Amino acid sequence: MELAAKIFIIIGMICGFWMILPLVFGFIALGKIKRGEVTVVWAVLTLLFCSLLGGIFMFFLPKKA
């Protein structure tokens, strides 16, 4: 799931490069996934502003307490 989330976030960043929000939230979300600090808040922000599928896959990643 982690790889699928990363791929769809990157695709969302590439498709929405002309807007600032997908780039900002995409880079932050990728960093959170890499460090294992995924929270529901970042999954929702990614879902809304970056990538629909990437945000959905982030919901299934293990959450940090």
HELIX and SHEET records of a PDB file:
HELIX    1   1 GLU A    2  CYS A   15  1                                  14    
HELIX    2   2 ILE A   20  ARG A   35  1                                  16    
HELIX    3   3 VAL A   40  PHE A   49  1                                  10    
HELIX    4   4 LEU A   52  PHE A   59  1                                   8    
END                                                                             
